[in-house]
Amino acid sequence: MTSPDSLQGAGDRLYTAFASVPKPATIEGCSHCWNEREQAALLAPVPLRELSADSLRPYLASVMSTIGSEADFRYFLPRLLEIACTTGFNFPELDHVLSRLAIAGCADWAPEERQAIRELEQILWTRTLATYPSDVDAEDLLFAIGLAEPDLTPHLNEWTASLRQPAAAAHLADLQIYAPELLHSMLGPVEPPASDLRQQMLRWSISPEVRRAVAEAVDFADSEEALQVLVGIDGYFSEYDEVMARQSRRSFSTILG
């Protein structure tokens, strides 16, 4: 998992920002998903920082679905994120924790709480772009962040600026593996809000800015492996252009009858 060193300060700020959130006295849940033993383990009389991954895992798996509420999620959030960013839960993982933020209505939380979360997300994003393979795929992390922070532009701009680095380029190549699905969603009817995030990622991935960044990165490739990744990305641009050209020709033929 991710080394905790540069995350320590962000984690401490999370605990500080959420320190006033009261500990829940009980946690409601579906009896098929949640039992008294699991609740007792989670509500044990120990400091939040000492709760184990094992005690939190059943709760996290179904929180705000069949277990718990926004109120108890806010209390446990600093510890959930700390574990997800360091030792890990095995399942669920970091992107699952982040995806719960929007469901919990984090946009309406106190400014210091939202800021602490954003600082952690930024550290995670920067570290992910610099590491390949990483604890979580760049696409999955960005999508999870985007559920709570719908404008991904700052994160995508950082990705563009990092494409000379082999790890950031490799993450882009991974994104392109799913490009046919994303392209289909862009050309056809889609349902918000998830599709909006996927479309933003797709449009960014074939934008002139990204194409220029990839072309420039080729000149800085310091290994054959890095060069091949960049060549593959460039090849995808050509494939995409051909798909769009065929789409345009079909549209033009329809207009002509």
N, C-alpha and C positions, 0 to 999 in steps of 0.2 A: 504493500500500500504506500500511499504518499508519505514521505518523511514529514514529521510534524514541525520541523524547525521553523520554517517561515510562516507556518500557520498558527504558531503559539500565540502571537500577539493578537491576531484576528479572533482566535478562540477565546482569549481572555476578555476581549471587548464584547463578544457575544454574551458571555456570562454576566458581565457588568450591565449591559443594555437590558437584559431580561431578568435582572435580579429581583425586581419588584413583583414579578408574576407569582401569584400564590400557588403553593403546591396543592393539587387536587385532593379532596378527601376520598373520592371514589371515582371510578371510571366506568361509564356505562358501555355495554357491548353485547353483541349477539352471543347467546349461550353456546352456539356451535363454534364460534371463533375465539371465545374468551372465557376463561374460567376463574374461579376464586383464587386458585394457586398462582396463576399468572398475575392477577391483580395484586395479590399480597406481595409478590416479588418486586413488582414495579413501585409499589407504595411503601416499601420497606423504609424504616427510619434511619436512612443514611443520606449523606450529602449528595446532591445531584451529580456532582463530578465522579462519584464512586459507583453509580449504577452501572451494571455490566451490560455488555452487548446481549447476552442471553436473556436478561430480564426485559430488555427493551424490544427485542426482535419480534415477538408475537404482536405487541402493540403496534409497532411500526408497519408491519405487513398489511394491516387493515385500518390504520388510523383514518378517521373521518370518512370511512366507508361503512364498516360494521362495528367499529370500536372508537370510542373517544369523541372529542370535540375540539374546536379551535382553542378553547381555554386550556385544556390539559396539554395540547400539542405545543402551545407557546411555552409552557413550563418546561417540557422535556427537550425542546428544540436545541438549546446549546449543547446538551450531551449527545443528542442524536447526530448533530453535525460533527462534533468532535470525534466520535467513533467512526462515522462514515468517512472522514478525511484521514484517519490514521490507521487503526487496526482493522476497521471494516466490520461489516455484519455478515459477510458472505452472501446473504440475501435477506432483505432487500439491500440495495446499495445507494450510493450518493445521489444518483439522479432521481431515485424514488423519493428520497427525503426532500430534495429541492422541489420536486413536482407537487408535493403536498402544500407548499407555501401559498400558491394561488387559491387552492381549495379552502385554506384557512383564512383567506381574505387579508393577506399580508399588506396589500396596498393601503389598508386603512389602519395599520399599526402605528405606533409612536415613531416619530422621525428617527430617534436614536436606534430603535430596533431595526428599522428598514436599512439604515446606514450600515449598521454592523453586519447585516446579511450581505449587503452589496460589497463590502470590503472583502468578506470571505469569498464570495463568488468571483471577484476580480482576481484574487490570489490563485484560486483554483483554475481559473481560465488561463491565466498566464503560464502556470505550471504545466497545464495540459498541453498547450501549444509547444512547449519546450521539451516534451517527453513523448516518446513513441517506442513501443506501445505504452499507453497510459492506463491509470486505474479505471477511467471511464472514457469512452470514445468522445472526441470533440463534438461530434454532431449530437450525441445524447446529452452531454453536459449543456451545450448551448440551447437545445430544445427545452431542457428542464428549467434553465435560467429564464428563458423566454416566456414560459408560462406565467411567471410572476413579473417579469420585466419585458413587456411585449416589443419594445424597440431594441433590436439586436445590433443596430448600426455600430455603436462603439466597439462591441466585441468582434464584429466582422471586420471593422477597420484594422483592429489589432492583428487579426488573422492575416489580412492582406499584407500588412507591414512585416509579418514574420515569415513570409514564404521563402525567403532565402535560407531559412533554417530547415534542415532535413525533416525534423519532427513535424513542423507545421505543414510542410508539403505532403508528408505521408498521411496526415489527417485529412487533407483535402482530397487526396487520392481515394481514401476510404469513403468519403462522402459521395464521390462520383460512382461508387459501386451501386449506390441506391438511386442514381440519377434517373434511370428509366421510370421508376415509380414517381419520383418527384416531378419529372417532366410531364408525365401523364396528368398529375394533379394540376399542373400549371396550365395545361392546354384544355382541360375539361372542367366541369362544375365541381366545386369543392365546398366543404363545410367548415366554417370558422369555429373555434379560433385556431385549432392545431394546424390546419392547412395553411393559414396565413404565415405561421412561423416557418413551415417547410418551404413555402414559396419564397419567402425572404431569403432563406439559405440558398435555394436553387438559383434565384436571380443573381445573388452575390457571386456564386461559384462560377458563373459564365459572364460576369461583367467585364467591361473593358479594363477596369482597374486591376482585377485579378489576372487577366490575360497578360497585361503588361508586367505585373509582378512576377509571374511565372517565367516569362521570357527573360526578364532580367536575372532571375535566380539561376537560370541555366548557365550563365557566364560565371557564376560563383560556386557551382557544384564542386565539392571537394572529394567526391568519390563516385565510382561507377554506379553504385546503388542509388545514390541521391540523384544522379543524372537520369537514370532510368525511370525513377518516380516522376520526375518533372516531364520527361518525354511522354510518359503515359498520360499525364494530366493534359498536356498540349494536344495529344491525340484525341482525347475526349472532346475538346473544344471543336475539333473538326467534325466529329460525329454529331455533336449537338447542332452545328451549323447546317449539316446535311438534313437532319430531321426537320429543322425549322424551314429549310428551303422546300422540302417535300410538302410540308404543311401549307406553305404559301402557294405552291403550285396547285394543290387541291382546292384551296380557297378561291384562287383565281379561276380555275376551271368551273367551279360552282357558280361564280358570278356570271361567266360567259354562257352558262346553260349547256 
